């Protein structure tokens, strides 16, 4: 198992908390009129919704397969 896969979480909870934190940080940045804090909040949301889940998928040795999915033309 790659080293990156061992440190990334397997559940959705940390990603949801990171996204929620990003919204809180971004809102605080707007309240205090700080462009840097708003940018950090946006980056947190972007990381939670795209970068980290893609990293988990990319570091899996074998992607999970759904047994209920049929091959095309086999119904």
N, C-alpha and C positions, 0 to 999 in steps of 0.2 A: 504494500500500500504506500503510495507516495506520501512524503512528509507533510505536504500541504493538506491532504485529505484528513490526516489525523488531528489537525488543530481546528479545522472548520466544523461547526456544529451540524448534526444530522437532522435536528428538528427545526420547525419553522419559527419557534418562539424567539430566538435571538434576532432573527431577521425582522420580525414584527416589532420588537422592542427598538431595534436600531432605526427602523422607519419612523416609529412614533417619536423617538428622540429627535430625529431629524426635523420633524414638523415642529416640535417644541423649540428647538434651537433656531429654526428659521423664523418662527413667530417672534421669539425674543429679539432676534436681529432686526426685524421690522419695527418692533416697539422701541428699540434703542437706536434705530436708524444707523445700524452698523452693516455695511455691505459685506464685510469679511464674515461676520457671524451668519448672515443670510446664506452666503456661499458655502460655508461649512455645513449648514443644515441641508442645503440642496445636495451636496456631495454625500452626506449620510443617507439621504433618501435614495439617491442613485445607486449607492453601494448596496443597500439593502434589497433593492428591487431587481438589480441586474447583475452587478459584478460578483457578489458573493455566491448567489445561487449558480451562476455559470461556472464559477470556480469549483463548486462541489460536483457539478455534473462532469466537468472536464477531468477531475481527478479520480473519478470512480473507475475501478478496474473493469467492471462489466456493468453496463447500464441495466437498470431494472426493467424487466419485461412484464407486460400485462397479459396473463393467460386468456383473458376474455376477448382480446383483439384477434380477429381472424385475418388471415392473409387475403388479399384481394381475389375475388372470384371463388371463394371456398364456402359461401353461405349455402 
